[in-house]
Amino acid sequence: MKISIVTTLFNSEQYINEFFERISVQASDITDDFELIFVNDGSPDNSLSVAIALAERHNNVKVIDLPKNYGHHRAMMIGLEYADSDYIYLTDVDLEEPPESLKLFWETFEGDDDIDVVYGVTKEKKRPLVRGFLSNSFYSMFNHFSDTPISANHMVSRLMKRYYVDALLQHPERELFIAALWLHIGFNQKGVESNKTFKGVSSYTFVKRMKLAINAITAFSSKPLIYIFYLGMGITALSIFVSIYVILVKLFSDEVLQGWTTIVLAIYLMGGITVFSLGVIGVYISKIYTEVKSRPVNLVRRVYKNDGTGKLNVE
């Protein structure tokens, strides 16, 4: 039996060594045959150098260096591609989700052979008020649109069996929202309560969160397009009734129609709805455009691995 521990690096140099020490203790209590896979997601700091230094000293450390920043979700998928163990533990390196969860998840596996995935669930996230509101709003909106509901309390950390990871890797989407994909593919998954602490500044800026929200909803739901269709039908019906009313007043009454302000406001409203609708449709078309090009997205610059003799191999 072998365990692969996969994590990604982005502005992570201050966490790597502590993470390695703590996760190694947990893995050693389970098996002597384990490896750590660090995926450098174009990190601008010294994360790559720190990880390579670990690989030089330990023959169970592999460092995957990506040619640019692909994003957290894509980097995780690339790391899973390089994991060839019976069990794969995916987690974040920043220690927000404690490495000690590995042993807790393993004990859950030992109690039920029918489980395919064990993932962490935190009771509540302690976040700034505005950030918490925006996060909760996103999850509510996503669950309204999507047929794959997700929870804000689910953690990245998860211990997975080989065949589940193989099924996950069969999804070649170029714009990933992995939190929903984990649940979308099914299998027997069990959540286990785990602690979560925030130790630093999140690398997810407001702009990144907005892009993630748009990508998530459009990747797992076509409902916005359906809503636009019904909105168009409603506006068309309203326009027909108003047109009939105006014609009847013109034909059978000498009354002068007032309401130029209302007309102007209606024009602006209709223009806004039209542009917004075209924008939503444009997002879906851009996704089709991205997918049909089929450009490779899992490019790797170099792979660093100790050959067991103290020499670092670079592929």
C-alpha positions in Angstrom: 0.0 0.0 0.0 1.3 3.5 -0.9 0.0 6.9 -0.2 0.6 10.0 -2.3 0.2 13.4 -0.7 -0.5 16.2 -3.2 -0.4 19.9 -2.5 0.1 23.1 -4.5 2.4 26.0 -4.0 1.7 29.7 -4.5 3.3 32.2 -2.2 3.8 29.3 0.1 7.5 29.4 1.1 6.9 30.1 4.7 4.7 27.0 5.2 6.5 24.3 3.2 9.0 23.0 5.8 6.5 22.9 8.6 3.9 21.2 6.4 6.5 18.6 5.4 7.4 17.8 9.0 3.9 17.5 10.2 2.4 15.6 7.3 5.4 13.2 7.3 4.7 12.3 10.9 1.1 11.5 10.1 1.9 9.5 7.0 4.6 7.5 8.8 2.0 6.3 11.4 0.1 4.8 8.5 2.7 3.4 6.2 6.4 3.7 5.4 5.6 3.8 1.7 4.5 7.4 1.0 5.4 10.3 -1.3 4.9 14.0 -1.3 4.1 15.8 -4.5 4.5 19.6 -4.5 3.0 21.4 -7.5 4.6 24.8 -8.0 1.8 26.9 -9.6 4.0 29.6 -11.0 4.6 31.0 -7.5 6.4 34.4 -7.5 8.2 33.8 -4.2 10.9 31.1 -3.3 8.4 28.2 -3.0 10.1 26.3 -5.8 13.5 26.6 -4.3 12.3 25.5 -0.8 10.5 22.5 -2.3 13.5 21.5 -4.4 15.7 21.7 -1.3 13.4 19.2 0.3 13.6 16.9 -2.7 17.4 17.0 -2.6 17.3 15.7 1.0 14.4 13.2 0.8 13.8 10.6 -1.9 10.1 10.6 -1.3 9.5 14.2 -2.4 8.6 15.1 -6.0 8.3 18.7 -7.2 6.2 19.5 -10.3 7.1 22.9 -11.7 4.4 24.4 -14.0 5.4 26.9 -16.7 3.0 29.5 -15.4 0.2 30.1 -12.9 -2.7 27.8 -14.0 -4.7 28.4 -10.9 -5.3 26.4 -7.8 -7.9 24.0 -9.2 -5.9 23.1 -12.4 -2.7 22.7 -10.3 -4.4 20.2 -8.1 -5.5 18.2 -11.1 -2.0 18.1 -12.5 -0.7 16.9 -9.1 -3.2 14.1 -9.1 -2.0 13.0 -12.6 1.5 12.4 -11.1 0.2 10.4 -8.1 0.2 6.7 -8.8 -0.6 5.3 -5.3 -3.4 3.2 -3.9 -4.5 6.2 -1.8 -4.1 9.9 -2.6 -4.4 12.7 0.0 -5.1 16.1 -1.4 -4.6 19.1 0.8 -3.4 22.7 0.9 0.1 23.5 2.1 -0.7 26.7 4.0 -1.6 24.8 7.2 -5.1 26.4 7.3 -6.4 22.8 7.0 -4.2 20.8 9.5 -2.0 18.0 8.2 -3.2 15.9 11.1 -6.4 15.4 9.3 -4.7 12.7 7.2 -4.6 10.2 10.1 -8.2 11.1 11.1 -9.4 10.4 7.5 -7.4 7.1 7.4 -9.1 5.9 10.6 -12.5 6.6 9.0 -11.4 4.5 5.9 -10.4 1.6 8.2 -13.8 1.5 9.7 -15.7 1.2 6.4 -14.3 -0.5 3.3 -17.2 0.8 1.2 -16.0 4.4 1.4 -14.3 5.9 -1.6 -13.5 9.4 -0.3 -13.2 11.0 3.1 -13.2 14.8 3.1 -13.0 17.4 5.8 -16.0 19.4 7.0 -15.6 22.4 9.3 -18.3 23.6 11.5 -17.9 27.3 10.7 -15.5 29.6 8.9 -14.2 32.6 10.8 -13.9 35.3 8.1 -14.3 39.0 7.9 -17.9 40.2 7.6 -17.8 41.3 4.0 -15.8 38.3 2.8 -18.2 36.0 4.7 -21.2 37.6 3.2 -19.9 37.4 -0.4 -18.9 33.8 0.1 -22.3 32.8 1.5 -24.0 34.7 -1.3 -21.9 32.8 -3.9 -22.7 29.4 -2.5 -26.4 30.2 -2.3 -26.4 31.5 -5.9 -24.4 28.5 -7.1 -26.7 26.0 -5.4 -29.7 27.7 -6.9 -28.4 27.4 -10.4 -26.6 24.1 -10.2 -27.8 20.5 -10.0 -24.7 19.7 -7.9 -25.2 21.5 -4.6 -22.0 22.2 -2.6 -21.4 23.4 0.9 -19.3 26.3 2.1 -18.0 24.1 5.0 -16.4 21.5 2.8 -12.6 21.5 2.9 -10.0 20.9 0.2 -8.4 18.1 2.3 -9.6 14.7 1.2 -8.3 11.1 1.2 -9.3 9.3 -2.0 -9.0 5.8 -3.4 -7.2 5.2 -6.7 -10.2 4.5 -8.8 -12.0 7.6 -7.7 -9.0 9.7 -8.7 -8.9 7.9 -12.1 -12.6 8.8 -12.6 -11.8 12.4 -11.6 -9.0 12.7 -14.2 -11.4 11.6 -17.0 -12.9 15.1 -16.9 -10.8 17.2 -19.3 -12.5 20.5 -18.7 -10.2 23.4 -19.3 -12.0 25.7 -16.9 -12.4 23.8 -13.7 -14.5 24.3 -10.6 -13.2 21.3 -8.7 -15.3 21.7 -5.6 -18.4 20.8 -7.6 -16.6 18.2 -9.7 -15.6 16.2 -6.6 -19.3 15.7 -5.9 -20.6 15.6 -9.5 -18.8 12.3 -10.2 -20.6 10.5 -7.4 -19.0 7.5 -5.5 -19.4 6.9 -1.8 -18.1 10.0 0.0 -18.1 10.7 3.7 -17.5 14.0 5.4 -15.6 14.1 8.7 -15.5 17.1 11.0 -12.1 18.7 11.2 -10.7 22.0 12.5 -9.7 24.8 10.2 -7.6 27.9 11.1 -6.5 30.8 8.9 -2.8 31.5 9.2 -2.1 34.1 6.5 -3.4 36.2 3.7 -5.5 34.4 1.1 -4.1 34.4 -2.5 -7.7 34.6 -3.8 -8.2 38.3 -4.6 -11.6 39.8 -5.2 -11.1 39.6 -9.0 -10.1 36.0 -8.7 -13.1 35.2 -6.7 -15.4 36.9 -9.2 -13.8 34.9 -12.1 -14.2 31.7 -10.1 -17.9 32.5 -9.4 -18.7 33.1 -13.0 -16.7 30.0 -14.1 -18.3 27.8 -11.5 -21.9 28.7 -12.4 -21.5 28.5 -16.1 -19.5 25.2 -15.8 -22.2 23.4 -13.9 -25.5 25.0 -15.1 -27.3 26.1 -18.2 -30.1 27.7 -16.2 -28.9 31.3 -16.8 -29.6 30.7 -20.5 -33.1 29.3 -19.7 -33.9 32.2 -17.5 -32.9 34.6 -20.3 -35.3 32.8 -22.6 -38.2 33.2 -20.1 -37.3 36.8 -19.5 -37.4 37.4 -23.2 -40.8 35.8 -23.4 -42.2 37.9 -20.5 -40.9 41.1 -22.0 -42.3 40.2 -25.4 -45.7 39.5 -23.9 -45.7 42.8 -22.0 -44.7 44.7 -25.1 -47.6 43.1 -27.0 -50.1 44.2 -24.4 -48.7 47.7 -24.2 -48.8 48.0 -28.0 -52.4 46.9 -28.2 -53.3 49.4 -25.4 -51.6 52.3 -27.3 -53.3 51.4 -30.6 -56.7 51.3 -29.0 -56.2 54.6 -27.2 -55.1 56.2 -30.5 -58.0 54.8 -32.4 -60.9 55.4 -30.0 -59.8 58.4 -27.9 -58.6 61.9 -28.3 -56.6 61.6 -25.1 -52.9 62.7 -25.6 -50.6 60.0 -24.2 -48.2 61.3 -21.6 -45.1 59.6 -20.2 -42.0 60.5 -22.1 -40.0 59.9 -18.9 -41.4 56.5 -18.6 -40.6 55.7 -22.3 -37.0 56.8 -21.8 -36.6 54.8 -18.7 -38.1 51.8 -20.4 -35.6 52.1 -23.3 -32.7 52.2 -20.9 -34.1 49.2 -19.0 -34.6 47.2 -22.1 -31.1 48.2 -23.4 -29.6 47.1 -20.1 -31.4 43.8 -20.1 -30.4 43.2 -23.7 -26.7 43.8 -23.1 -26.7 41.7 -19.9 -28.4 38.8 -21.7 -25.9 39.0 -24.6 -23.1 39.1 -22.0 -24.4 35.8 -20.4 -24.7 34.2 -23.8 -21.2 35.4 -24.6 -19.7 33.7 -21.5 -21.2 30.4 -22.6 -20.0 30.9 -26.2 -16.5 31.7 -24.9 -16.5 28.4 -23.0 -17.4 26.5 -26.1 -14.6 28.4 -27.9 -12.1 27.4 -25.2 -13.2 23.8 -25.2 -13.3 23.1 -28.9 -9.8 24.5 -29.4 -8.6 21.7 -27.2 -5.3 23.4 -26.3 -3.2 21.4 -23.8 -3.6 22.8 -20.3 -1.6 20.4 -18.2 1.8 21.5 -19.4 4.8 20.9 -17.0 8.1 22.7 -17.1 10.2 20.4 -15.0 9.9 17.5 -12.6 12.4 17.2 -9.7 12.9 13.9 -8.0 15.6 12.4 -5.9 16.8 9.1 -7.4 17.6 7.6 -4.0 21.4 8.2 -4.1 21.3 11.8 -3.1 21.2 13.0 -6.7 18.4 15.1 -7.9 16.9 14.1 -11.3 15.3 16.7 -13.5 12.9 15.7 -16.2 
